[in-house]
Amino acid sequence: MTSFLVAAILEKTENRDKDFRYMATSDLLAELQKPAFKMESDGERKLCTCILKLLNDQSSDVQGLAAKCLAPLVRKLHDDFVDHLLIQLTNSILTGKDEQRDIAAIGLKIVVLEMPVSMGVIAVHQLAGKLISGVSQSALEVKLECMDILDDLLRRFGSSLKEEESHECLRALFEELNSTRAASQTSHRMRCFA
C-alpha cells in the first residue's frame, strides 16, 4: 500500500502548479514520518531523486518542505542512497548557484545531523575531503557553508577520521585562519551583523 501511495505522491510533485507540488511534498513528509514507512530499493531511488529535485524547486516553500523530508528519509534509507544524497548535496554546495547552495547546505546539515551513527564512517569519508576543498575555495559563501557543515560532521563523527584526514582538516582550517583576506572578510561580515 505504501509504495502505491508514495508513487502517487511522487507523481503529484511533478505538477506545474506550485500549490499542488507543495501539497504533494507535505503529503510525502507525512508519509515519511510514519514509523511503519518502508520502501523497496527502487522506490528509495525514486524518492531520493524526487526530493533532490524538489530541493531545487522554483518555490522556496516547496524547497523548505523538501529539506524537512530529509530528516525522516535519511533514517530509513539504505547506505547507498544516503551516500548518493551526500554526493549530490555536496556537489550543489561546491558548484551550484547561490540559491542551490543555500538549500543544499541546509539539506546536507540535516542529513549529517540526522543520519544514524552507524553511517558515520561513510559520511566522514564521503564528505571530509570535499568540504576541505570547499574551505580552500575563493568564494566566501562556499567557505562558510563548508566550515559550518564540517563543524557538524566532526562533532558527530570526528572519531571516524583517519589520521591523514585529520591532518588535512587542520591544515585547511589553519590556512584559512592565517589568511589575511579571509580574516578581513570575516571581520567585515561580523561588523555587518553588529
LINDA-V329184 format. One record per residue. N is the residue number from 1. RES is the residue in one small letter. PHI is phi in degrees with one decimal (999 if undefined). Layout:
n=N res=RES phi=PHI
n=N res=RES phi=PHI
This chain:
n=1 res=m phi=999
n=2 res=t phi=-58.5
n=3 res=s phi=-60.2
n=4 res=f phi=-67.4
n=5 res=l phi=-64.0
n=6 res=v phi=-64.4
n=7 res=a phi=-60.5
n=8 res=a phi=-66.5
n=9 res=i phi=-64.6
n=10 res=l phi=-60.3
n=11 res=e phi=-64.5
n=12 res=k phi=-67.8
n=13 res=t phi=-68.6
n=14 res=e phi=-87.9
n=15 res=n phi=-60.0
n=16 res=r phi=-71.5
n=17 res=d phi=-81.3
n=18 res=k phi=-64.0
n=19 res=d phi=-67.1
n=20 res=f phi=-66.0
n=21 res=r phi=-64.0
n=22 res=y phi=-63.0
n=23 res=m phi=-64.0
n=24 res=a phi=-64.7
n=25 res=t phi=-66.9
n=26 res=s phi=-63.2
n=27 res=d phi=-63.1
n=28 res=l phi=-63.5
n=29 res=l phi=-60.3
n=30 res=a phi=-61.5
n=31 res=e phi=-65.1
n=32 res=l phi=-63.4
n=33 res=q phi=-79.8
n=34 res=k phi=-71.9
n=35 res=p phi=-58.3
n=36 res=a phi=-86.4
n=37 res=f phi=-62.0
n=38 res=k phi=-154.5
n=39 res=m phi=-130.1
n=40 res=e phi=-80.6
n=41 res=s phi=-56.4
n=42 res=d phi=-64.3
n=43 res=g phi=-65.2
n=44 res=e phi=-63.4
n=45 res=r phi=-61.9
n=46 res=k phi=-63.3
n=47 res=l phi=-64.1
n=48 res=c phi=-62.2
n=49 res=t phi=-60.4
n=50 res=c phi=-64.1
n=51 res=i phi=-66.5
n=52 res=l phi=-61.4
n=53 res=k phi=-68.2
n=54 res=l phi=-66.0
n=55 res=l phi=-64.7
n=56 res=n phi=-106.2
n=57 res=d phi=-62.3
n=58 res=q phi=-69.3
n=59 res=s phi=-90.5
n=60 res=s phi=-67.7
n=61 res=d phi=-65.7
n=62 res=v phi=-65.5
n=63 res=q phi=-58.4
n=64 res=g phi=-61.3
n=65 res=l phi=-66.3
n=66 res=a phi=-62.0
n=67 res=a phi=-62.9
n=68 res=k phi=-65.3
n=69 res=c phi=-65.8
n=70 res=l phi=-65.2
n=71 res=a phi=-61.4
n=72 res=p phi=-70.4
n=73 res=l phi=-64.1
n=74 res=v phi=-66.1
n=75 res=r phi=-77.9
n=76 res=k phi=-115.9
n=77 res=l phi=-84.0
n=78 res=h phi=-72.7
n=79 res=d phi=-53.4
n=80 res=d phi=-59.9
n=81 res=f phi=-76.9
n=82 res=v phi=-64.1
n=83 res=d phi=-58.3
n=84 res=h phi=-61.4
n=85 res=l phi=-59.6
n=86 res=l phi=-58.5
n=87 res=i phi=-62.7
n=88 res=q phi=-65.5
n=89 res=l phi=-66.6
n=90 res=t phi=-63.7
n=91 res=n phi=-61.2
n=92 res=s phi=-65.8
n=93 res=i phi=-69.4
n=94 res=l phi=-75.9
n=95 res=t phi=-126.3
n=96 res=g phi=-80.0
n=97 res=k phi=-72.9
n=98 res=d phi=-53.8
n=99 res=e phi=-62.4
n=100 res=q phi=-64.7
n=101 res=r phi=-61.4
n=102 res=d phi=-61.9
n=103 res=i phi=-71.3
n=104 res=a phi=-65.7
n=105 res=a phi=-65.6
n=106 res=i phi=-61.0
n=107 res=g phi=-61.4
n=108 res=l phi=-66.9
n=109 res=k phi=-60.7
n=110 res=i phi=-61.0
n=111 res=v phi=-61.3
n=112 res=v phi=-62.7
n=113 res=l phi=-76.1
n=114 res=e phi=-103.2
n=115 res=m phi=-66.8
n=116 res=p phi=-61.2
n=117 res=v phi=-57.9
n=118 res=s phi=-61.5
n=119 res=m phi=-97.7
n=120 res=g phi=-57.7
n=121 res=v phi=-62.5
n=122 res=i phi=-60.9
n=123 res=a phi=-61.3
n=124 res=v phi=-62.0
n=125 res=h phi=-71.7
n=126 res=q phi=-79.5
n=127 res=l phi=-102.3
n=128 res=a phi=-52.9
n=129 res=g phi=-61.1
n=130 res=k phi=-68.8
n=131 res=l phi=-67.9
n=132 res=i phi=-63.2
n=133 res=s phi=-65.8
n=134 res=g phi=-67.0
n=135 res=v phi=-64.6
n=136 res=s phi=-83.1
n=137 res=q phi=-71.1
n=138 res=s phi=-83.9
n=139 res=a phi=-74.6
n=140 res=l phi=-59.1
n=141 res=e phi=-61.0
n=142 res=v phi=-65.3
n=143 res=k phi=-56.4
n=144 res=l phi=-63.9
n=145 res=e phi=-62.7
n=146 res=c phi=-65.2
n=147 res=m phi=-63.4
n=148 res=d phi=-63.6
n=149 res=i phi=-70.7
n=150 res=l phi=-60.6
n=151 res=d phi=-59.2
n=152 res=d phi=-62.3
n=153 res=l phi=-60.9
n=154 res=l phi=-71.1
n=155 res=r phi=-62.2
n=156 res=r phi=-83.4
n=157 res=f phi=-128.0
n=158 res=g phi=-57.2
n=159 res=s phi=-67.6
n=160 res=s phi=-85.8
n=161 res=l phi=-67.8
n=162 res=k phi=-77.3
n=163 res=e phi=-59.3
n=164 res=e phi=-66.4
n=165 res=e phi=-67.2
n=166 res=s phi=-61.5
n=167 res=h phi=-64.4
n=168 res=e phi=-63.0
n=169 res=c phi=-59.6
n=170 res=l phi=-61.8
n=171 res=r phi=-60.4
n=172 res=a phi=-64.0
n=173 res=l phi=-69.2
n=174 res=f phi=-66.5
n=175 res=e phi=-60.4
n=176 res=e phi=-67.3
n=177 res=l phi=-65.6
n=178 res=n phi=-82.8
n=179 res=s phi=-72.5
n=180 res=t phi=-67.9
n=181 res=r phi=-66.0
n=182 res=a phi=-65.1
n=183 res=a phi=-63.6
n=184 res=s phi=-69.5
n=185 res=q phi=-65.8
n=186 res=t phi=-67.0
n=187 res=s phi=-66.8
n=188 res=h phi=-62.4
n=189 res=r phi=-63.7
n=190 res=m phi=-65.4
n=191 res=r phi=-63.9
n=192 res=c phi=-65.1
n=193 res=f phi=-83.6
n=194 res=a phi=-72.1
